[in-house]
Amino acid sequence: MNRIDTNPRGAYLAALSLSALGVVYGDIGTSPLYAMRDAFLEAHGVHPTRENVLGVLSLIFWALILIISVKYLVFILRADNRGEGGILALTSLVTPVGAARNGGARVLLALGLFGTALLYGDGMLTPAVSVLSAVEGLEVATPLLRPYVVPITVAVLVATFAVQSRGTAGVGKVFGPVTLLWFAIIAVLGARWIAREPGVLWAVNPYHGARFFAENGGNGFLVLGAVFLVVTGGEALYADMGHFGKKPIRLAWFCVALPALLLNYFGQGALLIRHPEAAGNPFYRLVPPWALYPVVLIATAAAVIASQALISGAFSLTMQAMKLGYVPRMRIEHTSARQAGQIYVPAVNWALMLSCIALVAGFQSSSRLTAAYGVAVTTTMVVTTILFFVVERAIWKWSLPLSVSVAGFFLAIDLGFWGANIIKVPQGGWFPLAAGAIVFTLLTTWKKGRRILAERLREQTLPRALFLAEMETSPPARVPGTAVFMYSVPDGTPPALLHSLKHYGVLHRTLVFLSVETAEVPCLGAEERARVACLGDGIFQVILRYGFMEEVDIPAALQDLRHPGLAMRPTETSYFLGRETLIASKRRGMARWREKLFAVMSRNAGSAGSYFRLPPNRVVELGAQIEL
C-alpha cells in the first residue's frame, strides 16, 4: 500500500495540500450554502437584528477555531494509528487485541462501532444536503425554477453515483483546483460585503456570543444546532489523514479554507445587518445578479466534490470493517492500478444512492434535511472525544488533571452542540439515528456470529497433531502439485482437507495450511507479513497477516515466500475452501432472530475466492452444514 511522506516539502507539499483541499475540505467548504440561513429560520424565533447577527457570527467564528483549528488539527490529528485516522482506526487503537474481554474495552468498542455506523448516515445525508442546497440557488435566480430543483438534484446525484465505478483518479485531479476556485469565490463574495459593513468584524469578540445566549435563551440554544453545521467536516479531515498526512491538511486549512470560510460567513453577516430580509438565502444574496448562474454551477460542482469525499470514505470504511470482521465479504473493484486506496464497492454505492434520492424526495428542501444532518456528526464527535481521552491516558500517559482538562473542555462543547441537535429528532434527526442503529446491529451481528461460528468449527475440528500422527501411521497416496487449504483455526486441521481426503483418497505432494489474520493496525511491514513452519512430510503451516487498510492478495503473498522446500508454482497450485451452510438452532449464542439475520448475511456474502484474489480456475469449494 502506498504511504504518504510524513514530512513533504516544496512543490510536493503544495500539490498534496491542493489535493487535500479538494478531498478533505469539500464538506466543510459547502457549509456556507446553508449554515447562516438555518440560524435564522422562523422556527428558531431569532430575528436577524444587528445584535443577533453579531452573536451568531461570534459562535461560528469560535466554533471553527476551537473545534476544527484546535481540537482536530492540533490534538485529534496526533491520535493516529500508524499514520491512519478516523473513528474506526481510533477505536482499534484504544481496544487492542486481547483487551476485548475487558468490560471497559467492550464499552469503548461499542461506542466506536456506533460512531462508525453513524458515519454511513452522514454518507447518505452529505450528498443530499450539499447538492440540494447548491441547486436551490436557482430559486433565487427566478421562482419559476422552483419546481425543477428536486428533479435536477436527483439527476446530479444519480450522475455522481453512476460514475463511481470508473474511479476517481481522473476526476480527482480537478478536485483541488475546483475547490480552490470555490474558496476564492466565496472569499471574494464575503469580502465585498465586509468592506461595506466593517463593523461586522467585532463579532470575533466572544462577548457577542455570550450576549446572544443571554438575550435569546432557549431559542438561542436551538440556533446552536445550525451553528454546528459550519464544523461538520471535522470527522472527514481526521479520517483522511492517512491519505495526505497531517502537514498538508493543516496547511490547506490555515492558508485557504479557514480564511475563505470566515470571510464568507462575515460577509453574509454584513449583508444581513444591511438587509435582514435576505435571511431566506443569504449566501446567494451575496452574489451579484449577473454572476448568479455561474456561482450556482460552481457551487454544484463543489457539492459534488464534497459528496465524492463522503462516498469514497464510505468505501474505505467498508473495506476496513470487512478486514476487521464486522461486515461480510463484498465485491470490491480496484479502479486504479497505481493507488491502492482507489476502490469501488457496488453494494455500498447503490445503497447510498437510493438513500440520497429518498432523502431528497422525502424532505424536499435542504433546510429540512439539515435538521437530520447534525445529529449524526455531533454524536460521532462526542464518541471521538471520549476515545481521545483514553488515548491521552493509556497511550500518551498524560496526567489525569491534564487529560480531564483537555478532553473535558472539548467534550463540554461537543455535548452543547449534541444537545442542540438531539432535540431535532422529531424533525428529521431520527433518520441518522435509525440508520446508525441498523448498521450497528449488522456490524455487531456479523462480528458475534463469526465468533460463534469459529467456536462451532473449533468444536468439530480435528487437532492438527492427531492428523499428523495419522499421516505417519497410515500415509495416503500423494499426487504431484500443491494444495492450499484455507482455515481460520491455525492449530486445527482444515475440514476441507478431511473432506477432500474422504472423497478422493489422495493428497497433494505439498500441503499448505493457510490462515489469514487481520491486525488492528492499518499497515504491516513486509517482515511482518508471513510466518512459515514446516510440519514435516511436505506439510507447511503459513500464517499471513495484513493491516486493516491493506488489500489481501493471497497468490502474490505466497509467491513472495522464501522457505526451504516450499516453492509455490501458480500452475501447480490448487486452493481448497470450505463453504458453510448455517442453520439457526436453540444452542446458546445469539437470539434466534440474530442467528437468522447472520445466516442471511452469510448466504449473501461475497465469494472468498474473489476476496482473496484467488485464480477462479484453481479453486475448489467443499461445503458443510453448521448449527449456530
C-alpha positions as CSV (number, residue, x, y, z in Angstrom):
1,M,0.0,0.0,0.0
2,N,1.3,3.4,-1.0
3,R,2.3,5.5,2.0
4,I,2.3,9.3,2.4
5,D,5.6,11.1,3.0
6,T,5.4,12.2,6.7
7,N,7.4,15.4,6.0
8,P,6.6,16.7,2.5
9,R,8.3,19.9,1.3
10,G,8.3,22.3,-1.5
11,A,6.3,21.6,-4.7
12,Y,5.2,18.1,-3.3
13,L,3.8,19.7,-0.2
14,A,1.9,22.3,-2.3
15,A,0.5,19.5,-4.5
16,L,-0.6,17.4,-1.5
17,S,-2.1,20.5,0.2
18,L,-4.1,21.3,-3.0
19,S,-5.3,17.7,-3.2
20,A,-6.2,17.7,0.5
21,L,-8.2,21.0,-0.1
22,G,-10.4,19.2,-2.6
23,V,-10.9,15.9,-0.7
24,V,-10.7,16.9,2.9
25,Y,-12.5,20.3,2.9
26,G,-15.2,19.7,0.3
27,D,-17.8,19.0,3.0
28,I,-17.0,21.9,5.4
29,G,-16.4,24.2,2.3
30,T,-20.1,23.9,1.2
31,S,-21.5,24.7,4.7
32,P,-21.8,28.5,3.8
33,L,-24.6,27.4,1.5
34,Y,-27.0,26.7,4.4
35,A,-25.5,27.3,7.8
36,M,-26.2,31.1,8.2
37,R,-29.6,30.6,6.6
38,D,-30.6,27.9,9.0
39,A,-29.5,30.0,12.0
40,F,-32.3,32.5,11.2
41,L,-35.1,30.1,10.3
42,E,-38.5,31.3,11.5
43,A,-38.8,28.1,13.6
44,H,-35.9,29.2,15.8
45,G,-37.6,32.5,16.7
46,V,-34.4,34.5,16.3
47,H,-34.6,37.6,14.1
48,P,-31.6,38.9,12.1
49,T,-31.1,42.0,14.1
50,R,-27.6,43.5,14.3
51,E,-27.0,42.1,17.8
52,N,-28.2,38.6,16.8
53,V,-26.2,38.6,13.6
54,L,-23.0,39.5,15.6
55,G,-23.9,36.8,18.2
56,V,-24.3,34.1,15.6
57,L,-21.1,35.1,13.8
58,S,-19.2,35.1,17.1
59,L,-20.4,31.5,17.7
60,I,-19.4,30.5,14.1
61,F,-16.0,32.1,14.5
62,W,-15.2,30.3,17.8
63,A,-16.7,27.0,16.6
64,L,-14.3,27.0,13.7
65,I,-11.4,28.0,15.9
66,L,-12.0,25.7,18.8
67,I,-13.4,22.6,17.1
68,I,-11.6,22.5,13.8
69,S,-8.4,24.5,14.3
70,V,-7.7,23.4,17.9
71,K,-9.5,20.2,18.7
72,Y,-9.0,18.4,15.4
73,L,-5.9,20.0,13.8
74,V,-3.9,20.4,17.0
75,F,-5.0,17.5,19.2
76,I,-7.0,14.8,17.4
77,L,-4.6,14.5,14.4
78,R,-2.0,13.5,16.9
79,A,-4.1,10.4,17.8
80,D,-3.1,8.4,14.7
81,N,-3.0,4.7,14.3
82,R,0.3,4.2,12.5
83,G,-0.5,7.3,10.3
84,E,-4.2,6.5,9.8
85,G,-7.1,8.4,11.2
86,G,-10.8,8.1,11.6
87,I,-13.1,6.7,14.3
88,L,-12.6,3.1,13.3
89,A,-8.8,3.4,13.4
90,L,-9.1,5.3,16.7
91,T,-11.3,2.5,18.1
92,S,-8.7,-0.1,17.1
93,L,-6.0,2.0,18.7
94,V,-7.7,2.1,22.1
95,T,-9.1,-1.5,22.1
96,P,-6.1,-3.7,21.1
97,V,-6.3,-7.4,20.5
98,G,-6.8,-9.3,23.8
99,A,-8.4,-6.3,25.6
100,A,-11.9,-7.1,24.2
101,R,-12.7,-9.3,27.2
102,N,-12.4,-6.3,29.5
103,G,-15.7,-4.6,30.3
104,G,-14.3,-1.1,29.7
105,A,-12.8,-2.1,26.4
106,R,-16.2,-3.6,25.3
107,V,-17.9,-0.3,26.1
108,L,-15.3,1.6,24.1
109,L,-15.6,-0.8,21.2
110,A,-19.4,-0.4,21.2
111,L,-19.1,3.4,21.2
112,G,-16.6,3.3,18.4
113,L,-18.8,1.0,16.3
114,F,-21.9,3.1,16.8
115,G,-19.9,6.2,15.8
116,T,-18.7,4.2,12.7
117,A,-22.3,3.3,11.9
118,L,-23.4,6.9,12.1
119,L,-20.8,7.8,9.5
120,Y,-22.8,5.8,7.0
121,G,-25.8,8.0,7.8
122,D,-23.5,11.0,7.2
123,G,-22.6,9.5,3.9
124,M,-26.3,9.5,2.9
125,L,-27.0,13.0,4.2
126,T,-24.0,14.9,3.0
127,P,-24.6,14.4,-0.8
128,A,-28.3,15.1,-0.4
129,V,-27.8,18.3,1.7
130,S,-24.9,19.7,-0.3
131,V,-26.3,19.2,-3.8
132,L,-29.8,20.2,-2.9
133,S,-28.6,23.4,-1.2
134,A,-26.4,24.3,-4.2
135,V,-29.2,23.7,-6.7
136,E,-31.6,25.8,-4.6
137,G,-29.8,28.8,-5.8
138,L,-31.9,28.6,-8.9
139,E,-34.9,29.6,-6.8
140,V,-33.0,32.9,-6.1
141,A,-32.5,33.5,-9.8
142,T,-36.2,33.0,-10.5
143,P,-39.1,31.4,-8.6
144,L,-40.2,29.8,-11.9
145,L,-37.4,27.3,-11.5
146,R,-38.5,26.1,-8.0
147,P,-40.4,23.0,-9.3
148,Y,-37.2,21.8,-11.1
149,V,-34.9,22.0,-8.0
150,V,-35.7,18.5,-6.7
151,P,-35.5,16.7,-10.2
152,I,-32.3,18.5,-11.0
153,T,-30.8,17.5,-7.6
154,V,-31.8,13.9,-8.2
155,A,-30.3,13.9,-11.7
156,V,-27.0,15.3,-10.3
157,L,-26.9,12.6,-7.5
158,V,-27.6,9.8,-10.0
159,A,-24.8,11.0,-12.2
160,T,-22.4,11.3,-9.2
161,F,-23.1,7.7,-8.1
162,A,-23.2,6.3,-11.7
163,V,-19.6,7.3,-12.4
164,Q,-18.1,5.8,-9.2
165,S,-17.3,2.5,-11.0
166,R,-14.9,4.4,-13.2
167,G,-12.8,5.5,-10.3
168,T,-11.9,9.0,-9.0
169,A,-8.3,9.1,-10.2
170,G,-9.0,11.2,-13.3
171,V,-11.8,13.3,-11.8
172,G,-9.8,13.7,-8.6
173,K,-7.1,15.7,-10.4
174,V,-9.6,18.6,-10.8
175,F,-10.9,18.3,-7.2
176,G,-8.2,20.5,-5.7
177,P,-8.3,23.3,-8.4
178,V,-12.1,23.4,-8.4
179,T,-12.3,23.6,-4.6
180,L,-9.6,26.3,-4.6
181,L,-11.7,28.3,-7.1
182,W,-14.7,27.7,-4.9
183,F,-12.9,29.0,-1.8
184,A,-11.6,32.0,-3.8
185,I,-15.2,32.9,-5.0
186,I,-16.8,32.6,-1.5
187,A,-13.9,34.7,-0.1
188,V,-14.4,37.5,-2.6
189,L,-18.2,37.4,-2.2
190,G,-17.8,37.8,1.5
191,A,-15.0,40.5,1.4
192,R,-17.2,42.7,-0.8
193,W,-19.9,43.0,1.9
194,I,-17.4,43.2,4.8
195,A,-16.0,46.3,3.1
196,R,-19.5,47.8,3.1
197,E,-20.1,46.9,6.8
198,P,-16.7,46.6,8.5
199,G,-18.3,46.7,11.9
200,V,-19.3,43.1,11.5
201,L,-15.7,42.1,12.4
202,W,-16.5,43.0,16.0
203,A,-18.1,39.5,16.1
204,V,-14.7,38.0,16.9
205,N,-15.2,39.2,20.4
206,P,-16.8,36.2,22.4
207,Y,-18.8,38.7,24.3
208,H,-21.3,38.9,21.4
209,G,-21.8,35.1,21.6
210,A,-22.4,35.2,25.3
211,R,-24.8,38.1,25.0
212,F,-26.7,36.2,22.2
213,F,-27.4,33.3,24.6
214,A,-28.3,35.7,27.4
215,E,-30.8,37.6,25.3
216,N,-32.4,34.7,23.4
217,G,-32.4,31.9,26.0
218,G,-33.9,28.6,24.6
219,N,-34.2,30.0,21.1
220,G,-30.5,30.8,21.2
221,F,-29.8,27.2,22.1
222,L,-31.8,26.0,19.1
223,V,-29.6,28.2,16.9
224,L,-26.6,26.3,18.2
225,G,-27.7,23.4,16.1
226,A,-27.4,25.5,13.0
227,V,-24.0,26.9,14.1
228,F,-22.8,23.3,14.3
229,L,-23.2,23.0,10.5
230,V,-20.1,25.0,10.0
231,V,-17.9,22.3,11.5
232,T,-19.5,19.2,10.1
233,G,-16.3,18.3,8.2
234,G,-14.2,17.7,11.3
235,E,-14.5,13.9,11.2
236,A,-13.8,13.8,7.5
237,L,-10.5,15.6,7.8
238,Y,-9.5,13.2,10.6
239,A,-10.5,10.1,8.5
240,D,-8.5,11.4,5.5
241,M,-5.3,11.9,7.5
242,G,-3.7,8.7,6.1
243,H,-4.3,9.8,2.5
244,F,-2.4,13.1,2.8
245,G,-0.7,13.4,6.1
246,K,-1.0,16.0,8.9
247,K,1.1,18.8,7.4
248,P,-0.8,19.2,4.1
249,I,-4.2,19.0,5.9
250,R,-3.1,21.7,8.3
251,L,-1.6,23.9,5.6
252,A,-4.7,23.8,3.4
253,W,-6.9,24.7,6.4
254,F,-4.9,27.7,7.8
255,C,-3.9,29.1,4.4
256,V,-7.0,28.7,2.3
257,A,-10.1,27.1,3.9
258,L,-10.3,28.9,7.2
259,P,-9.7,32.5,5.8
260,A,-12.2,31.9,2.9
261,L,-14.9,30.5,5.2
262,L,-14.5,33.3,7.7
263,L,-14.7,36.0,5.0
264,N,-17.8,34.4,3.6
265,Y,-19.6,34.0,6.9
266,F,-18.8,37.5,8.0
267,G,-19.8,38.8,4.5
268,Q,-23.2,37.1,5.0
269,G,-23.4,38.7,8.4
270,A,-22.7,42.1,6.9
271,L,-25.4,41.6,4.3
272,L,-27.9,40.6,7.0
273,I,-27.1,43.7,9.0
274,R,-27.8,45.9,6.0
275,H,-30.7,43.7,4.6
276,P,-32.4,41.5,7.2
277,E,-34.9,40.4,4.5
278,A,-32.1,38.4,2.8
279,A,-32.1,35.8,5.7
280,G,-34.0,33.4,3.4
281,N,-30.9,32.6,1.5
282,P,-28.0,34.9,2.5
283,F,-25.3,33.0,0.6
284,Y,-26.9,33.5,-2.8
285,R,-27.9,37.1,-1.9
286,L,-24.2,37.9,-1.7
287,V,-23.9,37.1,-5.4
288,P,-24.4,39.9,-8.0
289,P,-27.3,39.1,-10.3
290,W,-25.1,38.7,-13.4
291,A,-22.9,36.0,-11.6
292,L,-25.8,34.0,-10.1
293,Y,-25.9,31.2,-12.6
294,P,-22.1,30.7,-12.8
295,V,-22.0,30.6,-9.0
296,V,-24.8,28.0,-8.9
297,L,-22.8,25.9,-11.3
298,I,-19.6,26.1,-9.3
299,A,-21.5,25.5,-6.1
300,T,-23.0,22.4,-7.5
301,A,-19.5,21.2,-8.6
302,A,-18.2,21.9,-5.1
303,A,-21.2,20.0,-3.6
304,V,-20.4,17.0,-5.9
305,I,-16.8,17.1,-4.7
306,A,-18.0,17.2,-1.1
307,S,-20.2,14.2,-1.9
308,Q,-17.4,12.4,-3.5
309,A,-15.3,12.6,-0.4
310,L,-18.0,11.1,1.7
311,I,-18.8,8.3,-0.9
312,S,-15.1,7.4,-1.2
313,G,-14.9,7.5,2.6
314,A,-17.8,5.0,2.9
315,F,-16.0,2.7,0.5
316,S,-12.8,2.8,2.6
317,L,-14.7,2.4,5.8
318,T,-16.5,-0.7,4.4
319,M,-13.1,-2.2,3.5
320,Q,-11.7,-1.5,6.9
321,A,-14.8,-3.0,8.6
322,M,-14.6,-6.0,6.3
323,K,-10.9,-6.6,7.2
324,L,-11.7,-6.3,11.0
325,G,-14.6,-8.8,10.6
326,Y,-17.6,-6.5,11.1
327,V,-19.2,-6.9,7.7
328,P,-19.4,-9.8,5.2
329,R,-17.2,-10.0,2.3
330,M,-18.3,-7.7,-0.5
331,R,-17.2,-7.3,-4.1
332,I,-14.6,-4.7,-4.2
333,E,-13.3,-3.3,-7.5
334,H,-9.9,-1.6,-7.7
335,T,-10.2,1.4,-10.1
336,S,-6.6,2.3,-10.2
337,A,-3.5,0.2,-10.9
338,R,-1.3,2.7,-9.0
339,Q,-3.3,3.8,-6.0
340,A,-4.3,1.1,-3.5
341,G,-6.9,3.3,-1.9
342,Q,-8.9,3.8,-5.2
343,I,-11.7,1.3,-4.7
344,Y,-15.4,0.9,-5.6
345,V,-17.9,-1.1,-3.6
346,P,-21.0,-1.6,-5.7
347,A,-23.4,-2.6,-2.9
348,V,-22.5,0.4,-0.8
349,N,-22.6,2.7,-3.8
350,W,-26.2,1.8,-4.9
351,A,-27.4,1.7,-1.3
352,L,-26.1,5.3,-0.7
353,M,-27.6,6.5,-4.0
354,L,-31.1,5.1,-3.2
355,S,-30.9,6.6,0.3
356,C,-29.9,10.0,-1.0
357,I,-32.7,10.1,-3.6
358,A,-35.2,9.0,-0.9
359,L,-34.0,11.8,1.4
360,V,-34.2,14.5,-1.3
361,A,-37.7,13.3,-2.4
362,G,-38.9,12.9,1.2
363,F,-37.6,16.2,2.7
364,Q,-37.9,18.4,-0.4
365,S,-35.6,21.2,0.9
366,S,-32.1,21.4,2.4
367,S,-33.4,23.4,5.4
368,R,-35.5,20.3,6.4
369,L,-32.5,18.0,5.7
370,T,-30.1,19.9,7.9
371,A,-32.3,19.1,10.9
372,A,-31.3,15.5,10.4
373,Y,-27.7,16.3,9.4
374,G,-26.3,17.5,12.8
375,V,-27.4,14.6,14.9
376,A,-25.1,12.0,13.2
377,V,-22.0,14.1,13.2
378,T,-22.4,15.5,16.7
379,T,-22.8,12.0,18.2
380,T,-19.7,10.8,16.3
381,M,-17.7,13.8,17.6
382,V,-18.8,13.1,21.2
383,V,-17.6,9.5,20.7
384,T,-14.3,10.7,19.2
385,T,-13.6,12.9,22.2
386,I,-14.3,10.1,24.6
387,L,-11.9,7.8,22.8
388,F,-9.4,10.7,22.6
389,F,-9.4,10.8,26.4
390,V,-8.4,7.1,26.5
391,V,-5.6,7.9,24.2
392,E,-4.4,10.7,26.5
393,R,-4.3,8.4,29.5
394,A,-3.4,5.0,28.2
395,I,-1.1,5.8,25.3
396,W,0.3,9.3,25.8
397,K,0.4,8.8,29.6
398,W,-0.9,12.3,30.4
399,S,-1.7,13.0,34.0
400,L,-5.4,12.7,35.0
401,P,-5.9,16.5,35.6
402,L,-4.4,17.4,32.2
403,S,-6.4,14.7,30.4
404,V,-9.6,15.7,32.0
405,S,-8.9,19.4,31.3
406,V,-8.3,19.0,27.6
407,A,-10.8,16.2,26.8
408,G,-13.4,17.7,29.2
409,F,-13.2,21.1,27.6
410,F,-13.9,19.7,24.1
411,L,-16.5,17.3,25.4
412,A,-18.4,20.2,27.0
413,I,-18.5,21.9,23.6
414,D,-19.5,18.7,21.8
415,L,-22.3,18.0,24.3
416,G,-23.6,21.5,23.9
417,F,-23.8,21.0,20.1
418,W,-25.2,17.5,20.6
419,G,-28.0,18.8,22.9
420,A,-28.9,21.4,20.4
421,N,-29.2,18.8,17.7
422,I,-30.8,15.9,19.5
423,I,-34.0,17.9,20.1
424,K,-34.4,17.9,16.3
425,V,-35.1,14.2,16.3
426,P,-38.8,14.6,15.5
427,Q,-38.0,17.0,12.6
428,G,-35.6,14.5,10.9
429,G,-32.9,13.7,13.3
430,W,-34.4,10.3,13.7
431,F,-33.1,9.3,10.3
432,P,-29.4,9.1,11.0
433,L,-30.1,7.5,14.4
434,A,-32.3,4.8,12.8
435,A,-29.7,4.3,10.1
436,G,-26.9,4.1,12.6
437,A,-28.9,1.6,14.8
438,I,-29.5,-0.6,11.7
439,V,-25.8,-0.5,10.6
440,F,-24.7,-1.1,14.3
441,T,-26.9,-4.2,14.5
442,L,-25.5,-5.5,11.3
443,L,-21.9,-4.9,12.4
444,T,-22.3,-6.5,15.8
445,T,-24.4,-9.4,14.5
446,W,-21.7,-10.3,11.9
447,K,-18.9,-10.0,14.4
448,K,-20.6,-12.1,17.1
449,G,-21.9,-14.6,14.5
450,R,-18.4,-15.1,13.1
451,R,-17.1,-15.7,16.7
452,I,-19.8,-18.2,17.4
453,L,-19.2,-19.9,14.1
454,A,-15.5,-20.1,14.8
455,E,-16.3,-21.8,18.2
456,R,-18.6,-24.3,16.4
457,L,-15.9,-25.1,13.9
458,R,-13.3,-25.5,16.6
459,E,-15.6,-28.0,18.4
460,Q,-15.6,-30.1,15.2
461,T,-12.0,-29.6,14.2
462,L,-9.6,-32.5,14.3
463,P,-6.5,-31.4,16.2
464,R,-3.6,-31.0,13.9
465,A,-1.3,-33.2,16.0
466,L,-3.8,-36.2,15.6
467,F,-3.9,-35.6,11.8
468,L,-0.1,-35.6,11.6
469,A,0.1,-38.7,13.7
470,E,-2.4,-40.4,11.4
471,M,-0.4,-39.4,8.4
472,E,2.7,-41.2,9.8
473,T,0.9,-44.4,10.6
474,S,-1.4,-44.6,7.5
475,P,0.0,-42.3,4.9
476,P,-2.4,-41.8,1.9
477,A,-1.3,-41.7,-1.7
478,R,0.3,-38.4,-2.8
479,V,-0.1,-36.8,-6.2
480,P,2.0,-34.0,-7.8
481,G,1.2,-30.4,-7.1
482,T,0.5,-28.1,-4.2
483,A,-2.8,-27.8,-2.3
484,V,-3.5,-24.7,-0.2
485,F,-6.2,-25.3,2.5
486,M,-7.5,-22.1,4.0
487,Y,-8.8,-22.3,7.5
488,S,-9.2,-19.8,10.3
489,V,-8.0,-22.1,13.1
490,P,-4.2,-22.3,12.8
491,D,-3.7,-25.3,15.1
492,G,-6.6,-27.3,13.6
493,T,-6.9,-29.5,10.5
494,P,-8.9,-27.7,7.8
495,P,-12.2,-29.5,7.3
496,A,-11.8,-29.1,3.5
497,L,-8.7,-31.3,3.7
498,L,-10.6,-34.0,5.6
499,H,-13.5,-33.8,3.1
500,S,-11.1,-34.0,0.2
501,L,-9.2,-37.0,1.7
502,K,-12.5,-38.7,2.4
503,H,-13.8,-38.3,-1.2
504,Y,-10.7,-38.7,-3.2
505,G,-8.4,-40.8,-1.0
506,V,-5.3,-38.9,-2.0
507,L,-3.4,-35.8,-1.0
508,H,-1.1,-33.5,-2.9
509,R,2.6,-33.8,-2.5
510,T,2.8,-30.4,-0.9
511,L,0.2,-29.3,1.6
512,V,-0.2,-25.7,2.9
513,F,-2.4,-24.9,5.9
514,L,-3.1,-21.3,5.3
515,S,-4.6,-18.8,7.8
516,V,-5.1,-15.1,7.2
517,E,-5.2,-12.7,10.1
518,T,-6.0,-9.0,10.2
519,A,-4.0,-6.9,12.7
520,E,-5.7,-4.0,14.4
521,V,-3.2,-1.6,12.8
522,P,-3.6,0.0,9.4
523,C,-0.5,-1.5,7.7
524,L,2.2,-4.0,8.4
525,G,5.8,-4.1,7.1
526,A,7.0,-6.8,4.7
527,E,8.9,-8.5,7.5
528,E,5.6,-8.9,9.5
529,R,3.6,-10.4,6.6
530,A,4.2,-14.1,6.8
531,R,5.1,-16.9,9.3
532,V,6.0,-20.3,7.9
533,A,6.5,-23.5,9.8
534,C,7.4,-26.9,8.3
535,L,5.3,-29.7,9.8
536,G,7.2,-32.5,8.0
537,D,6.4,-34.7,5.1
538,G,5.7,-31.8,2.7
539,I,3.2,-30.1,5.0
540,F,3.6,-26.4,5.9
541,Q,1.8,-24.0,8.1
542,V,1.5,-20.5,6.7
543,I,0.0,-17.5,8.5
544,L,-0.4,-14.3,6.5
545,R,-1.1,-11.1,8.4
546,Y,-2.5,-7.8,7.0
547,G,-3.4,-4.4,8.4
548,F,-7.0,-3.4,8.1
549,M,-6.2,-0.8,5.4
550,E,-4.3,-3.2,3.2
551,E,-5.5,-5.2,0.3
552,V,-5.3,-9.0,0.5
553,D,-3.7,-10.9,-2.4
554,I,-3.0,-14.5,-1.4
555,P,-1.3,-15.7,-4.6
556,A,1.0,-12.7,-4.6
557,A,1.9,-13.2,-0.9
558,L,2.6,-16.9,-1.4
559,Q,4.8,-16.2,-4.4
560,D,6.9,-14.0,-2.2
561,L,7.5,-16.7,0.4
562,R,11.1,-17.9,0.7
563,H,11.3,-21.1,2.7
564,P,13.3,-24.3,2.0
565,G,11.1,-27.0,0.4
566,L,8.2,-24.7,-0.3
567,A,8.1,-23.4,-3.9
568,M,4.7,-22.1,-5.0
569,R,4.2,-22.5,-8.7
570,P,0.9,-20.9,-9.8
571,T,0.1,-23.5,-12.5
572,E,0.5,-26.4,-10.0
573,T,-1.3,-24.8,-7.0
574,S,-4.9,-25.5,-6.1
575,Y,-6.9,-23.7,-3.4
576,F,-9.4,-25.6,-1.3
577,L,-12.0,-23.5,0.5
578,G,-14.8,-24.5,2.9
579,R,-18.3,-23.1,2.5
580,E,-20.6,-23.4,5.5
581,T,-24.4,-23.6,5.3
582,L,-25.6,-22.1,8.6
583,I,-28.6,-23.3,10.5
584,A,-30.2,-21.4,13.4
585,S,-30.5,-23.5,16.5
586,K,-31.5,-23.3,20.2
587,R,-28.0,-23.6,21.4
588,R,-26.6,-20.7,23.5
589,G,-25.2,-18.0,21.3
590,M,-27.4,-15.2,19.8
591,A,-31.1,-14.6,19.8
592,R,-32.9,-16.6,17.1
593,W,-33.6,-13.5,15.0
594,R,-30.0,-12.5,15.0
595,E,-28.9,-16.1,14.1
596,K,-31.3,-15.9,11.1
597,L,-30.0,-12.5,10.2
598,F,-26.4,-13.8,10.4
599,A,-27.4,-16.7,8.2
600,V,-28.9,-14.4,5.6
601,M,-25.8,-12.2,5.7
602,S,-23.6,-15.2,5.3
603,R,-25.5,-16.5,2.3
604,N,-25.2,-13.1,0.6
605,A,-21.5,-12.6,1.4
606,G,-19.1,-12.3,-1.5
607,S,-17.0,-15.2,-2.7
608,A,-13.9,-15.9,-0.6
609,G,-12.0,-16.7,-3.8
610,S,-12.7,-13.3,-5.2
611,Y,-12.0,-11.5,-1.9
612,F,-8.6,-13.2,-1.6
613,R,-7.9,-12.8,-5.3
614,L,-7.6,-16.5,-6.0
615,P,-7.5,-17.6,-9.6
616,P,-11.0,-18.9,-10.4
617,N,-9.8,-21.9,-12.3
618,R,-7.7,-23.1,-9.4
619,V,-10.3,-23.0,-6.6
620,V,-12.2,-26.0,-5.2
621,E,-15.1,-25.4,-2.7
622,L,-16.3,-28.1,-0.3
623,G,-19.5,-27.5,1.8
624,A,-20.7,-28.4,5.3
625,Q,-23.7,-27.6,7.4
626,I,-23.1,-25.9,10.8
627,E,-25.6,-25.3,13.6
628,L,-25.1,-22.0,15.3
